[in-house]
């Protein structure tokens, strides 16, 4: 029992998964909990009913914003999905009500060490790889955090675990004070979330905080290509693209300081980006004291998650690959580097402020054609037109798939790797990927 919160009046800002889990956790700590969310009440009905069974009040819509200006609270807990700049949050800040993030709340109650995994791309795959490896090697862990379920939902299990495997986003790291990882993993940094952050540097400064509270007793497993500040923790490096790291990829084989560890052909993962995810996982196991002989078998068994360079089917000699999780330009770059055959690329979606100039040369080199769609379609078409064939599918994924099917030749790959988020047309990247899968499976031979 954390007596800090007992009988205190606490506002949880945001009714998403993290906010809901934080509210339930605090109620178990005998706090008086109110969840505030500016979504309309009819959209939150299921949440309101579910939280009500725990004795948690939910205030929705404009009433939530009014409550933030006048309600009495001892503490506020911020869900990572809520932008600190919105009035709901700013009202609490102006009133000087102590506020921490959901990540920090759960950390206060965590009874075991943490491996924290962050990076622009690859977090979820690496988190699942680490979880699978640890449990197969007798190190008891669960994966949670940004991957879901929330850290708050699993922290009570920490007394029975050897380590918590935690996917950590920049949004979660914005509000930390004491949060510390015994092992911090930095998979790499690239442009993303410029619809939330005013600049790349602001995004970087949020993400780099994963190392902030580490000491000389801790470990940092980091991408060798990224420039990082001086770290207090001991360091293990990896890279699938350049020489000089502790873990390297040479001719499709992962090596560690001259020792052959794992051939990519023996795994069920594609591409150099996944080689780096495997290297990071092996680095985590190495600093935990595991042998490569223990670690490699479960990593060979791991299957790629849906929507991450997922092979859907082969039709007329053309492979159809779903990389709907590719929500920034860096992920498109990595997906294209993973393919050796001509690509018909399907790209575009919500305008998050990205510039696609960095992709133009690579797309022109690797792609037979590009089919663009969504909010960014016209901008990408203007940029790439003249370097390769570009076809605009407007606001229709069905038309985009049909066009790609028509253009592709035997031996090609049709790759859905949008390079941005899905919210202009879909519920989320999974909805986009699932619709792509359905459309591809419905295609008929030419």
C-alpha positions in Angstrom: 0.0 0.0 0.0 1.3 3.4 -1.0 0.0 5.6 1.8 0.9 8.7 -0.3 -2.4 8.4 -2.1 -4.7 6.9 0.5 -7.8 9.0 1.1 -6.5 11.7 -1.4 -8.6 13.2 -4.1 -6.9 12.5 -7.4 -7.8 13.5 -11.0 -6.7 11.2 -13.8 -6.5 13.2 -17.0 -7.5 11.0 -20.0 -9.7 7.9 -20.1 -7.5 5.9 -22.5 -6.0 2.6 -21.5 -3.2 4.2 -19.4 -5.6 6.5 -17.7 -8.1 3.8 -17.0 -5.4 1.5 -15.5 -4.0 4.3 -13.4 -7.4 5.1 -12.0 -8.1 1.5 -11.0 -4.6 1.2 -9.5 -5.2 4.4 -7.4 -8.6 3.1 -6.3 -6.9 0.0 -5.0 -4.7 2.3 -3.1 -7.8 3.7 -1.5 -7.7 7.1 -3.2 -10.8 9.0 -4.3 -10.4 9.0 -8.0 -12.1 11.1 -10.8 -11.3 10.6 -14.5 -11.5 13.7 -16.7 -11.7 13.4 -20.5 -12.9 16.0 -23.0 -14.5 13.3 -25.3 -18.2 13.4 -25.3 -20.0 11.3 -22.7 -21.7 9.1 -25.3 -18.3 8.0 -26.6 -17.1 7.1 -23.1 -20.2 5.2 -22.0 -18.5 1.8 -21.7 -15.6 3.4 -19.8 -17.9 5.3 -17.5 -19.8 2.1 -16.7 -16.6 0.0 -16.2 -14.9 2.5 -14.0 -18.1 3.1 -12.1 -17.9 -0.5 -10.8 -14.7 0.4 -9.1 -16.2 3.5 -7.5 -14.5 5.9 -9.9 -16.3 8.9 -11.2 -15.8 10.0 -14.8 -16.5 13.6 -16.0 -16.6 14.0 -19.8 -16.8 16.7 -22.5 -16.9 20.4 -21.6 -17.8 19.5 -18.0 -14.3 18.0 -17.7 -12.6 21.2 -18.7 -14.7 23.2 -16.3 -13.9 20.7 -13.5 -10.2 21.2 -14.3 -10.6 24.9 -13.5 -12.3 24.6 -10.2 -12.4 21.0 -8.7 -10.5 20.3 -5.6 -7.7 17.7 -6.1 -4.5 16.8 -4.2 -2.8 15.2 -7.2 -3.3 14.8 -11.0 -2.1 11.9 -13.1 -1.5 12.6 -16.8 -2.1 9.9 -19.4 0.6 9.9 -22.1 -1.9 10.3 -24.9 -3.0 13.7 -23.6 -0.9 16.6 -24.9 0.3 18.7 -22.0 -0.5 21.8 -24.0 -4.3 21.3 -24.0 -6.4 23.4 -21.6 -7.4 20.4 -19.5 -3.8 20.0 -18.4 -2.8 23.6 -18.4 -5.6 24.4 -15.9 -4.0 22.0 -13.4 -0.6 23.4 -14.0 -1.8 27.0 -13.5 -3.4 25.9 -10.2 -0.1 24.3 -9.1 -1.7 20.9 -8.4 1.1 18.3 -8.3 1.1 16.3 -11.5 2.9 13.1 -12.5 2.6 10.8 -15.5 1.1 7.3 -15.5 4.6 5.9 -16.1 5.9 7.6 -12.9 2.9 6.5 -10.9 3.5 2.8 -11.7 7.2 3.1 -11.2 6.6 4.3 -7.6 4.9 1.0 -7.0 7.2 -1.3 -9.0 9.0 -4.0 -6.9 11.4 -5.4 -9.5 14.0 -4.0 -11.9 12.9 -2.6 -15.3 14.2 -3.0 -18.9 12.9 0.1 -20.7 12.8 0.0 -24.5 12.4 3.1 -26.6 13.1 4.3 -30.1 11.2 5.8 -33.0 10.7 2.3 -34.7 11.0 -1.3 -33.5 9.8 -0.8 -29.9 7.0 -3.3 -29.9 8.8 -6.0 -31.8 11.8 -5.7 -29.5 9.7 -5.6 -26.4 8.0 -8.9 -27.4 11.4 -10.4 -28.4 12.8 -9.6 -24.9 9.7 -11.0 -23.2 9.8 -14.2 -25.1 13.6 -14.6 -24.6 13.5 -13.9 -20.9 10.7 -16.3 -20.1 12.2 -19.1 -22.2 15.5 -18.6 -20.3 13.8 -18.7 -16.9 13.8 -15.0 -16.2 10.2 -14.3 -15.3 8.8 -11.1 -16.9 5.8 -9.6 -18.5 5.7 -7.0 -21.3 3.6 -3.9 -20.8 3.7 -0.1 -21.2 3.2 1.5 -24.6 2.8 -2.0 -26.1 -0.3 -2.5 -23.9 -1.4 -3.4 -21.3 -0.4 -0.3 -19.4 2.4 -0.4 -16.8 -0.2 0.5 -14.2 -2.2 -2.6 -15.1 0.7 -4.9 -14.5 2.7 -3.3 -11.7 1.0 -5.2 -9.0 2.5 -8.4 -10.5 6.0 -7.0 -10.1 6.6 -8.7 -6.7 6.5 -12.1 -8.5 8.7 -11.1 -11.4 12.5 -11.0 -12.0 12.2 -8.0 -14.3 9.5 -5.9 -16.0 9.8 -5.5 -19.8 8.5 -2.0 -20.6 7.9 -0.4 -24.0 8.4 3.4 -23.4 7.3 6.2 -25.6 8.4 9.8 -25.7 4.9 10.8 -24.5 5.4 8.7 -21.4 8.9 10.1 -20.8 7.9 13.7 -20.9 6.7 13.7 -17.3 9.2 11.5 -15.5 11.0 12.6 -12.3 12.5 9.5 -10.7 11.7 6.8 -13.3 14.8 4.6 -13.8 15.6 1.6 -16.0 18.3 -0.9 -14.9 18.6 -1.6 -18.6 17.6 1.1 -21.0 17.4 0.2 -24.7 17.7 3.0 -27.4 16.7 1.5 -30.8 17.2 4.6 -32.8 15.9 8.1 -33.5 14.1 9.5 -36.6 11.4 12.0 -37.5 8.0 11.4 -35.9 5.3 13.0 -33.8 5.8 16.5 -35.3 2.1 17.0 -34.9 2.8 17.0 -31.1 6.3 18.4 -30.8 7.3 21.8 -32.2 10.6 20.5 -33.5 12.7 17.3 -33.9 14.9 18.5 -31.0 11.9 18.7 -28.7 11.0 15.2 -29.7 14.6 14.0 -29.1 14.8 15.8 -25.7 11.7 13.9 -24.5 12.9 10.5 -25.7 16.5 10.9 -24.4 15.1 11.2 -20.9 15.1 7.4 -20.7 18.8 7.7 -19.6 18.2 10.6 -17.2 18.2 8.7 -13.9 20.5 5.9 -14.7 23.7 5.3 -12.7 27.0 3.6 -13.2 25.4 0.4 -12.0 23.0 0.4 -14.9 23.2 -0.6 -18.6 22.4 1.2 -21.9 21.9 -0.9 -25.0 22.1 1.6 -27.8 22.1 2.0 -31.6 25.7 2.7 -32.6 24.7 5.1 -35.4 22.9 7.6 -33.1 24.8 10.4 -31.5 24.0 10.3 -27.8 25.1 12.5 -24.9 27.6 11.0 -22.4 25.8 8.3 -20.4 26.4 7.3 -16.8 25.4 3.7 -17.5 27.7 1.0 -19.0 27.1 0.6 -22.7 26.5 -2.1 -25.3 26.2 -1.0 -28.9 24.7 -2.5 -32.0 24.3 -1.7 -35.7 23.2 -3.6 -38.8 24.4 -0.9 -41.1 28.0 0.2 -40.1 31.0 -1.5 -38.5 32.4 -0.9 -35.1 29.6 -1.8 -32.8 29.6 -4.7 -30.3 26.8 -6.4 -32.3 27.2 -6.2 -36.1 25.4 -7.7 -39.1 27.8 -9.2 -41.7 26.5 -11.2 -44.7 23.2 -11.8 -43.0 24.7 -13.0 -39.7 24.7 -11.3 -36.3 28.1 -11.2 -34.7 29.1 -10.1 -31.2 32.7 -9.0 -30.8 33.9 -11.5 -33.3 31.7 -14.3 -32.2 29.1 -15.7 -34.6 25.7 -15.5 -32.9 22.7 -15.8 -35.2 21.9 -16.1 -38.9 18.9 -14.0 -40.0 18.0 -16.9 -42.3 17.4 -19.0 -39.2 14.8 -16.6 -37.9 11.3 -15.7 -39.0 12.1 -12.0 -39.4 12.9 -10.0 -42.5 15.2 -7.0 -43.0 18.2 -5.2 -41.4 15.8 -3.3 -39.1 14.7 -6.5 -37.5 18.3 -7.6 -37.2 18.8 -4.5 -35.0 15.8 -5.5 -33.0 17.3 -8.9 -32.5 20.7 -7.4 -31.6 19.1 -5.1 -29.0 17.4 -8.1 -27.5 20.6 -10.2 -27.4 22.3 -7.2 -25.7 19.6 -7.1 -23.0 20.1 -10.8 -22.4 23.9 -10.5 -22.4 24.0 -7.8 -19.7 21.5 -9.9 -17.7 24.0 -12.7 -17.7 22.4 -15.1 -20.2 24.4 -17.1 -22.8 23.8 -16.9 -26.5 23.1 -20.6 -26.5 20.2 -20.0 -24.2 18.9 -16.9 -26.0 19.0 -17.9 -29.6 16.4 -20.8 -29.7 13.4 -18.6 -28.6 14.5 -15.8 -30.9 14.5 -18.2 -33.9 10.9 -19.1 -33.0 9.5 -15.6 -32.8 7.1 -14.6 -35.5 6.7 -11.1 -36.8 3.7 -9.1 -35.5 0.8 -8.2 -37.9 1.3 -5.0 -39.8 5.1 -5.0 -39.6 6.5 -6.2 -42.9 3.9 -9.0 -42.8 3.7 -11.1 -45.9 -0.1 -11.4 -46.8 0.0 -13.6 -49.9 1.8 -14.2 -53.2 -0.4 -13.8 -56.3 0.8 -13.9 -60.0 4.4 -14.1 -58.7 3.9 -10.8 -56.7 4.3 -10.7 -52.9 1.9 -8.4 -51.0 3.5 -7.1 -47.8 1.6 -5.2 -45.0 3.8 -2.6 -43.2 0.9 -0.5 -41.9 2.8 0.1 -38.7 5.3 2.1 -40.8 4.0 5.5 -39.5 7.0 7.7 -40.3 9.5 8.1 -43.2 12.3 6.2 -41.4 10.1 3.1 -41.2 9.5 3.4 -45.0 13.3 3.7 -45.5 13.9 0.5 -43.5 11.2 -1.4 -45.2 12.5 -0.5 -48.6 16.1 -1.4 -47.6 14.7 -4.8 -46.5 13.5 -5.7 -50.1 15.8 -6.7 -52.9 13.2 -6.9 -55.6 11.3 -4.1 -57.4 8.6 -2.5 -55.2 5.2 -1.0 -55.9 4.9 1.2 -52.8 1.6 2.3 -51.4 2.2 5.4 -49.2 0.4 8.3 -47.7 -2.0 9.2 -44.9 -2.4 11.9 -42.3 -0.2 14.9 -42.7 2.0 14.9 -39.5 4.3 17.6 -40.8 6.9 15.2 -42.2 9.1 16.1 -45.2 9.5 13.3 -47.7 12.4 14.7 -49.6 14.8 12.3 -47.7 13.0 9.3 -49.3 12.9 10.5 -52.9 16.2 9.0 -54.1 15.6 5.7 -52.3 12.1 5.4 -53.6 13.2 6.2 -57.2 15.9 3.6 -56.9 13.9 0.8 -55.3 10.4 1.3 -56.6 8.8 0.4 -59.9 6.0 2.8 -59.0 4.3 4.5 -56.0 0.6 4.6 -55.3 -0.2 7.5 -53.0 -3.4 8.1 -51.0 -5.0 10.1 -48.2 -4.3 13.6 -46.9 -0.7 13.6 -48.0 -1.3 12.1 -51.5 -1.1 15.3 -53.5 2.0 16.6 -51.6 3.9 13.3 -52.1 2.8 13.0 -55.8 4.2 16.5 -56.5 7.5 15.6 -54.8 8.1 12.3 -56.4 6.6 12.9 -59.9 9.3 12.9 -62.5 11.6 10.5 -60.6 9.3 7.5 -61.0 5.7 6.6 -61.9 3.3 8.0 -59.3 -0.4 7.2 -59.3 -2.8 9.1 -57.0 -5.6 6.9 -55.5 -7.2 9.8 -53.7 -9.0 8.7 -50.5 -9.5 5.0 -51.4 -7.4 2.2 -50.2 -9.4 -0.2 -52.4 -8.4 1.8 -55.4 -4.8 1.9 -54.2 -4.6 -1.9 -53.9 -6.3 -2.3 -57.3 -3.8 0.1 -59.0 -0.8 -1.6 -57.3 -2.2 -5.0 -58.5 -2.5 -3.7 -62.0 1.1 -2.2 -62.1 3.0 -5.0 -60.4 4.9 -7.5 -62.5 5.9 -11.1 -61.5 8.8 -10.9 -59.1 7.7 -7.5 -57.7 6.6 -6.7 -54.1 3.5 -4.6 -53.4 4.4 -2.9 -50.1 2.0 -1.0 -48.0 4.3 1.2 -46.0 2.5 4.5 -45.6 5.2 6.5 -43.8 2.6 8.4 -41.6 -0.3 7.7 -39.4 -3.7 6.5 -40.4 -6.2 8.8 -38.7 -7.2 10.7 -41.9 -9.0 7.5 -43.2 -8.9 4.8 -40.5 -9.3 4.1 -36.8 -5.6 3.3 -36.4 -2.7 1.6 -38.2 -4.2 -1.9 -37.4 -7.5 -1.0 -39.0 -5.6 0.2 -42.1 -3.5 -3.0 -42.2 -6.6 -5.2 -41.7 -8.4 -3.5 -44.5 -5.4 -3.9 -46.7 -5.2 -7.6 -45.9 -8.9 -8.1 -46.7 -8.5 -6.3 -50.1 -5.4 -8.2 -51.0 -7.0 -11.5 -50.2 -9.9 -10.6 -52.4 -7.7 -10.0 -55.5 -8.2 -12.3 -58.4 -5.4 -13.5 -60.7 -4.8 -11.3 -63.7 
